[in-house]
Amino acid sequence: MKRKYVLLLLIGTMIWGFAFVAQRIGGNHVGHFTFQSVRSWLAFFFLIGLDQFLEKEKYKTTKKEWEAGLICGFFLFLACSFQQVGVGYTSSAKAGFITALYVVLVPMICLLRGEKLSRNLLVSILMVTIGLGLLSIKGKMQLEYGDILMMICALMFSFQILSINHYSQDVRAIRLTIIQFLVTAVLSSVVMFVFEEPDIVAIKEAAVPILYAGILSNGVAYTFQVISQKQLEPTVASLVMCLESVFAALGGWMLLNQTLSIKELIGCILMLGGLILSQLNINTEA
């Protein structure tokens, strides 16, 4: 049943949501691109080891898998980089809201390509977008330099989601993810050495959040994304993935003693309701 892939992607989204806590803690010790570089290399080597363990027969990486990994990795690197820089010029609440607008951008791109969306999905997108606003926006909403960077980030995440959807049927999930993080790790390392001064002692102090972000958030959750998108429409996948904001809020509440207002709770409920409504459109065939 396709709903099991929704559940698998939801688990990955929960891991991503709690990774915001890891990033916040890790950011107290190392620079943004240092964190991004180390976690990406960690994910790369973890996935290589996992691939060696799972593959009983050894297959060469195909040309299609290299193409898929290079393209998806390039968009992922751009999305993460614009997010890292943009968050320094706007509030974290607005950054989270604008980043998650791929939930609107993905179906818009699909519509431009001539694809049709059901009424349930359109209503779900509206509910999730309103819920995102209630959860994320605080105070006045005005366009700033950082917001423009976050909009580019959301667009890059949209392209990454659609690229995975395009290639996922023809490649092995773990191989695509390995190459995707090789690309992200190499490009992040270049930017790290240009703009930052990595410190081994500081990296060791951030070891726990880096391990979580590298192995679980990058290695496991992104593999779940590729596996799930073999079976799910990109619009449905984006609806599930934007719940990262809900899990991030819950993670802050549980682990960082942050509070959730009534408005934010209503936003979470609307987002969850939108996801549930979207599932009424999914057939139950295996």
N, C-alpha and C positions, 0 to 999 in steps of 0.2 A: 504493500500500500504506500502511496506517495506520502501519507502523513508521517510515516516513520522517518522520512528524509527531512520533513519539517522539524521533527523532534531532534534529529541529529544536528541540524543547523542551529536550532534553538540552544542546544547544549554549547555549541561553538560560540554563539552570540553571548551566552552567559559568561563564558571564559573571557571573551573580549571585554565585556562590561567590567568585570572585576580587575582586568588588566589596567584600567585607568588608575586604580588604587596603587598598583605596582609601579606604574609610570610616575605617579606623583611622589611616591617614596623614593624611587630611584633617582628622580630628578633633583633630589636634595644633595646627591653625591656626585653625579656626572652630568655632562652636557647632553642636550637633546639628541644630537647626532651620534655621540658616543654610545648612548643607550640604544639607539636604533641600530647602529652598526653591530655592537656586541650581541644583541638579541637575535639579529638576523643571521650572523655566523653560527651562533649556538643552534638555531633552528635548522640551518643547513646541515651541520654535522649530525645532529640528532636524527634528522630524517634519512640521511644516508645510512646510518646504523640501523634504523628501523626497516628501511628498504632491503638491506642485506639480510636481515633476520626473517622478513616475511616472504621474500622471493625464493621459492624452492628451486626454480630454474632461473638462471641469470639471463636477462634480456638486455640487449643494448638499447640505450636511449635513442628513440627514433627522431628523425628530422622534424616531424610534426610536434613532438614533445619539446624539442629545443625551441621551435618557433613559438609555441604556446607559452612556455616558461619565460622566454625573453620579453614577449609583449606584455603578459600579465605582470611580470616583475617590474618592468619599466613604469607601468601605470601605478603599481603599488608604491614604488619608490617616490614618484611624484606626489601621490596623494598624501603619504606620510610626511614628506618634507614640507609641503605647503601647510599641512596641519601643524607641524612643529614650529614653523616660523610664525604662522598666522596667530597662534594662540598667545604669542607674546605681545600682540597688538590689539587684542580684544578680550572680553571676559570669557572665562571657561564655559559659562552657561550658553552664551551666544555661539561660541565655537562648536560646542556639542550639537546645538540646534542646526546650525548651517551645514555642518558635516553630514548630518543624518538626512539632509534634504535630497540625498540620492534616492530616497524612497519616492520622491516626485520626479526626479530627473530620469531615472531608469524607465518608468512607464511612458514619459514624454518622448524619449528617444525611440522606444518601441512603437509608439503611435506614428512617429515620423517615418518609421520604416514600413508602415502599412499594416502593423499588427493590430488586432482588435482586443479590447479589454472588456471583461464582463462588468455588469452593474455592481456586483458585489465587490469586485476589486477596486472600482472607482470610489465607492463609498468607504472602503477600507483605507484607501490612500488618504482620503479627506479626514477620517477619524484619527489616523496615525499622525498626520501633519498637525492637526489642532492639538492633539495630545502632546506632541513634541514641543509645541509652543508653550503650553501650560507648564510643562516640566522644566523647560530650559530658559525661557525669557524672563528676565527680572528687570524692572525699571523701564526706561525709555529704549525703544528700538530704533537706532539710527545707524546709517551706513558709515563704516570706518574702514581705514586701510586694511586692518586685519580681517575684516569681514569679507573683503574682496578676495584675499588669499584663501580664506576658508571656502568660499564659493568655488574657486578653482579646485580646491581639495575635494569637494563633494563631486564635481564633474569628473575628476580623475578616478575616484572610487566607483562612479557609475560606469566608466569605461572598463575598469578592472572587472566589475561584476559581469558586464556584457561580454567581455573577452573570455572569461572563464566559461560562461554559458555557450559561447561559440565553439570552444575547443574541447570541452569536457567529455563529449561523446567519443572522441577519437584518441584520447590519451589516458594513461594511467594517472590516477589522482596524485599519488605520492611523487611520481617523477615530475609532474607539472609543478608541484609545490616546492620540490627540491630546487629546481632551476629558478623558480620565481624568487626564492630567498637568496640564491647565489647572486642573482642580479641586484637585488635590494642591498645585500651585504656589501658587494663591491662598490656600488655607487655611493652608499652611505659612508663607507670608509674613506672614499676620496673626499667627500664633503667634510667629514669629521677632521681630517688632517689639514684641510684648508682653513676651517673656521674655529676649530677647537684644539685644545692640548690634552689628549687623553692621558689619564693618570692611573696606573695599575692599582695603586693603593685605594683610590676612590672607587674603581671598578669592583674591587674585592668587597668594599663596604656596601656596595649596591648588589651584592651577589644574589641574594634571595629574590628581590623583585626582578632582576634580569633573568634568573632561571625560570621564574613563572612566565614572564613575557616571552622568553625565547622558546621554551619547550611547550608550554600549554597554549599560550595565546598564538604564537606563530606556528609552531610545529604541528600541534594537534588541531586547533580550531580552524586554521586555513585549509588543512587537509579535509576536515569535515565539510567545509564550504564547497570544495571541488567535487567531493563525492555526492553531496546533496544536489548541487546544480546540474548533475547528470539527469536528474529526475524532475526538477522544479523549473517553472517559468522564471525568468529573471525578475519580473515584477513581484512575484510571490517571495522569492529569495530576498529581495531588498526590503520587503515588509518585515520579514523575520529578523533580518540583520539590524534594522534600525532600532530594535528593542535593546540593543547594546546600551542605549541611553538610560533605559529603565534599570538594567542590571548595574550600570555605573552608579546611578543614584542609590540603589540598594546597597551596593558595596561601600559607598561613602557613609551611609547610615550605619551599617553593621561594623565597619572596621575603622572609620575615621571619626566616628561620633558626630557626623553631620546630620542635620534634621531635614525632614520632608514636610512641607506645608500642605494644607488641604488642597491648594491649587495644584501642587506638584503630584499629590496622590491621585487627583482626578485625571491629570494628564497621563499618569501610568495606567489607570483603568481604561481610559479611552484608547490608548495604544494597544493594550492587551485585547480589548474588545474588537478593535480593527483587525488584529491578527486572527482572532477566532472567526470573524465574519468572512475573512478571505478564505478560510479553510472550507467553508460551505461550497466553494466553487471547485474544490479539488475532487476529482473522481477517486473512487476507492479501488481501482484496479491495481493489481500487483505490478 
